[in-house]
Amino acid sequence: MTQQVQLGLRANLPQFALLVVVNAFVGAMVGLERAILPALAEQSFHLVAHTAILSFIVVFGATKAITNYFAGRWSDAIGRKRVLVIGWLAAVPIPWMLMWAPSWTWILWANALLGISQGLTWSTTVIMKIDLVGPRQRGLAMGLNEFAGYAAVGISALMTGYLAGRYAIRPEPFYPGVFYAVAGLVLSTMCVHDTQAHARHEARTHTTGDRGAAPSARTVFLQTSFANRKLSTISQAGFANNLNDGAAWGLFPIVYAAAGLDLNRIGILAAMYPSVWGIAQLFTGALSDRIGRKWLIASGMWLQAVGIAAVVFVHDFTGYLLSAVLFGLGTAMVYPTLLASIGDVAHPSWRASSVGVYRLWRDLGYAAGAVIAGGTADLLGVNTAVALVAAITLASGVIVAVRFTEGDRHPGTGAVQERAAVDRTSAPFIRSVR
């Protein structure tokens, strides 16, 4: 006898909580690098140019972006759990490569693996939580997911900064990564259950009137990227968000070091931003379920811009700490809300694929941020690069304010009207590309 599928956080709490823990290990893997990799580039491999130092972010962002796209399609095709386990298998060699890399090329290969692993694991934990909770609590679900991931990024960054300051920049700071990878793999293999049946259940009970086959990969890509007003606005905002995150990841430790801060304090600052981001998402994700998505996204991006720009004007630990708090709060308003918005618009039959396309664009922002910030810093100075990133973030928030329209997210009522409106606006374009 098959088990009855139920949607909702309460009905699926054990699996949901397990996925929160798994995503904490996913985030911790990224946190290994947040504080010390730019210093490692300078001290161990004697890199000088900002573009060379930030090359690890370009590799990470590009591989993660491409993998995100395939993670969405594969999750629909072969199931979520299989994709999750493959992602953790890719993570196992990473800490060893970071510990013992004989050249910077090895660091780049480790970051390619990290991008693949993150694309598969983080994408599937997002998709699985959306599957479990159903339409009513998507903002809360994404807030909890991103809280776990980015709080773990912050804790891991703080730990690596401390270990680097107390012992050496290698290998001790990367020892915890071995535990993260093994724990994530074991939990995903032994304890996580697939959630594809929940998505199918939601698709059957949906009242959008769409009973046909799921659209092609090309159609979903074009809808999410260009044709659909809401989805394309969400995608550009995600791109800008990770552009500023990639720039901050690479440039801020350099700015802090130039101000005379040691690795321990740099680790604290590197941890503050994702920690505030992670914790605040506990509230902002659920808040978006109550007050709507649009203005949380737009105002969050404007707050991000203020936090980034502040780095140009302050020159001490306290000032940098305040700017990190503002940056983190702004990102907390944006990050889970964008993911929840994808779930609002995309039909359950192609939602995982749409999430994959959105995350493709979003994480290409990492690569773009590293290239733009590194190139600008080399040509015009670090302060100019930081100011440019702040301006791009501000402009993206304006696009959201002008272009994005709010819709009712409750099943059977406004969500039906919202998706119907989406279909009317994009149908001529979609027909033309089929």
N, C-alpha and C positions, 0 to 999 in steps of 0.2 A: 504494500500500500504506500503510495507516494504521500509525502508530508505536505500539508496544506501551506501554501505560500501566503504570508501576510506582509503588508508594507507598514512601515512606521518604526520610529526609533525604539519605542518600548517593546514592540513585538520582536525586534531583532537585536536587543541590547548586548547579549554576550558576543555575537559576531562583530557588531559595530565596535564594541570596546576593544576587542582583539585587533581589529584593523587600525584603531587609533594607536595602539602600542606598536604595531608593525610600522606604521608611518613615522613614529618617533625614531625608530632605528634608521629609516630611510633618511630623515633629516639629519640625524647625527653623522651619517657618512659624509654629507656635504660640509658639516661643521668642522670636520677635520682640517679643511683647507682655509676657512674663512679668515683666520687671524694671521697665519704664518707663511703662506705660500709666496707672497711677494718678497718677504724677507729671505726665504729659502732661495729664491731666484737670484737675489743679490749676493748673499753670503756664500752659498754652496756652489753656484754655477756662474757667478760673476756677470750676470746680465745687467745692462745699464739702461737701454732704451725702454721707455714705458710700453711701447708696442710689443717688444719681446717679452717683457715681464707679464703682460696681460694676455699673452698668447694662450695660456692654459684655459682662460675663460672663454676665448673664441672656440677652442676645440670642444670644451665642455658644452657650451651653449648650442653649437651646431649639431653635435651628435645627439644631445638630449632632445632638441627640437625635432629632428628627423625621426628619432625613436618614438617620441610622443605620438606622431601621426600614425605610425604602424601599430603602436600599442592599442590605440582606439580600434583600428580595423581588426587586429588580431583578437582583441577581447570579444568582439562580436562574432568572430569566426570560430575560435577554438576555446573560448571561455576565459574568464578573468583570472582564475587561480593559476592556470598554466603560464600565463604571461607574467604573473607576479613571481613565480618560482624561477623562471628563466632570468628575470631581472636580478634576483638575489644571487644566482650563480655567477652572473657577470661581476658582482661586487666583491667576491671572495679574494681575487688577487690584488685589489687596489691598495689596501694598506701596506702590503709587502712591497709593492712597487714604489710607493712613496718613501718607505723606510730606506730602501737600498738602491734606488735609482742611480746608475753611474753617470747619467747625463740628463740634460733637460728634455731630450727627446723621450726618455722613459717617463718623465713627469707628464708630458703631453699624451702619451699612450695611456697612462693611468687615468687621465681626465677624459679621454675618449671612452674608456670603459665606465667611468663614473657617469658620464652623460647617458650612455646606453642603459646602465642600471637604473638611474634615476627616472629616465623616460618610461621604462617599463613598470617599475615598482610604484612610483608616485602616481602615475596615470591610473593604474589599476586600483589603487586604494581610493582614489577620488571616485572612479566609476562605480566601484562596489558600494561605497557609502551612499551615493545617489540612488543606486538600485534599491538598497535596503529601506531607506526612509520614505520613499515616495514623494509626491509633490509638495506636501504641506510644510516640511521641515528641512528643505534643501539648504537654506542659509545657515541654520544651526549645524547641520551635518558638515558643511564645508568649513564653518568656523572651528569645529572640533578637530577636523582633519588637519587644517592648516595650523591650528594651535599646536597640535602634537608635533608636527613636522618642524615648524620654525622655532618653537621653544627648544626642541632638541638641537637644532642648528646652533642656537645661542649657547646652550650648556656645553655642547661639544667644542665650540670655538673658545669658550672661556677655559675649558680644561686644556686644550692644546696650547693656548697662550701661556697658561700657568706652567705646564710641563716644559715648554720651550725655555721659559725664563729660569726655571729651577734646575733643569738638566742640560739639554742641548736641543738644537733645532731639529735634529734627527738622531736616533730613531724614536725616542721615547714618546713624543706627542702623537705618534700614529699607532701605538700599541692598542688603545681602545677600539680602533677601527676593526681589528680582528674579531673582537667580541661582537660589535655591531653587526658585522656581516654574517657571522655564524648564527647569532640569535635570530636575525631576520629570516634567514633561510630555513631554520628549523621550525619556527612558528608558522611560516607560510606553507611549508610542506606538510606539517603534521596536524595543524589546528585550523587553518583557514578553510572555509567552505566557499564554493563558487556561488555567485549571486545572479547568474544569467537568468535563472528561472524567475527571479523577482522582476527583472526588466521585461521579460515576456508577459508576466502577469499584468504589469502596469500597461503594457501595450494592448493587451486584450480588453482591459477594462476602460481604456481611454475612449472618450466620446468625441474625438476630433473628426470622426467620419473617415479617417484614413485607414482603409483596410487593405490597401495594395501592398506590393512588395516594397521593401526598403529601397531608397534611391541608391544609385551607383556611387562609388567612391568619388568619382569626378564631380557628380552633382553635389554631394555633401561638402566637398572641398570648396566649390564655387559659392555655394550658399553661405557657408561659414566665413569665407574670406572676403567676398565682394557683393554678392547679389542680395543678401538679406540685410536690411538696414540695421537691425538690432545685433545680429551675430557679427557682422563686419565691424560695427562700432566697438563691441566687446573685444574683438580680436586686436584692433589697433591699440586699445587701452592696455591689454595684456602685454603687447609688444613694448609699449612705452614703459610699463611698470618694470619689466625685467631688463630693459635697457638701462634704467637708472640703477637697478640692483647690481647688474654686471659692472657698471662703472664704479659704483660704491665699493663693491667687493675688491676690485683691483686698485683703485686710486686712494681710497680713504686710508688704508694702512700706510701708504707712502706719505700722505699728508701728515698723518700722526707721527711717523718716524721723523719727518723733516722738522716737526715742532719740538723734537727732543724727547718724545715719550718712549719708554722702554717696552719690550715685548709683552710684559705682564699687563701694562695699562692699555696697550694696543689690543690685547686679547679681551679686556673688559669692554672696550668700545666696540669691538667687532661683535661681541656677544650681546650688547645692549640693544642694538637695532633689531635683530631677529627675535630677541626675547620679548621686547615690547610688542612687536608685530604678532608673535605667536600668542601671547597671553590676551591681548586686546581682541583677537579674533573670536575668543569665547563669547564676547558680547556683540561685536559688530556683525557676525554672521547671523545670529538670531535677530538682531535689530533690523537687518534688511528684510527678514520675513514679515516684520510688522510695519515698517515705514516705507518700504520700497527700495529698489536698487539704485536708481539713477543718481540721486544727489549724494548718497554715500560714496559712489564711485567718483563723481566729479570733484566733490569737496575733498575727498581723500587724496586725489592726485594733486590738488592745489596745496594741501598740507605737506605732501611729499616734497613738492618743489621748494617750499619754505625751508624745510629741514635740510635739503641738499644745499641750497644757496647759503645757508647759515655757516657752512663749513668754510666758505671763502672769507668770512668776516670775523671769525673767532680764532684764537690761537692758543688756547689752553685746554686742559683736560675737562674742566667744568663746562666750558662752551661746547666742546665736541660732544660731551655727554648729553646736553640739552638738544643739540641738533639731531643726535641719534634717536632720542625719544620722539621728537616730532616726526622724523622720517618713519619710524616704526609705527606710530599711531596712524599716519596717513596710509601706509601700506596695509595695515589691518583693516581699514575701511574699504579698501579696494579689492584685495586678493580673494577672500571667500565670496564676495558679492559678485564678482565677475564669473566665477565658476557656477554659482547658483543661477545666474542669469542664463548661462548656456542650458542648464537643465530646465529652466522655464520655457524656453523657446523650442528646443530640439525635441522631436518626437522620440519616445522610448525605443523605437525600432532602429533609429540611427543616432541616438544620443551619444553612445560611446565613441562613434566615429567623429561626431562633431566636437566632442571634448578633445579628441586627438588632434583635430585640425587647429582648434583654438590654442592648444598647448604647443603645437608646432610654431605658430606665429609668436606666441608669448615667449618661448624660450629661444627663438631666433634673436629676441631682444638682448639676451646675454651676449651673444657674439657681436651684435651691432654696437652694444654699449661699450664693450672692450675695444673694438676697432675705433669707434668715434672718440672715446675718451683717451685711449692711448695715442692715437694720431694727433689729436688736438693738443694733448699735454706735451708731446715732443715738439710740435711746431710753435705753440703759443703759450705754453705753460700750464701747470696743473690747475690753477685757479680759473683760467679761462675754460678748461675742459669741464670743471665742476659746474660753472655757470651755464654752459651750453646744455648740459644734461638737465639742469633745473628748468631751463626754458622749454626744452622738448616736453618735459613732464607737464608743465603748466599748459602748454598748447593742447596736449592730449586730453586733459581735463575739460578744456573748452569744447573740444569736439564732442565729448560725451554729453555735455550740457546742451549743446545745440541739436545733436543728432539722435540721441537715444530717447525712446518713449517708454513710459512705464506701463505695465500691464498687470492684471489680476492673476495670481499664481495658484488659485484654488482650483482643484480638478472639477471638471464638469460645468464650470461657469465661465469666468473671464479667461481662463487658460485656453478654452476652446476658441473664444473670440480672438484671443491674441494670436494663436497659431493660424487661424483662418485668415487673419489680416496679413500675417507673414507670408502665407501661401499666395494670396492675391498679389502682393507686391513683387514677389520673386518669380512667380509662375512663368511670365513671358521669357525671362532670361533663362530659366532652367530648361524650358522647352527648346530654346534655341541651341543649347549645348548638348542635349541628349543625342 
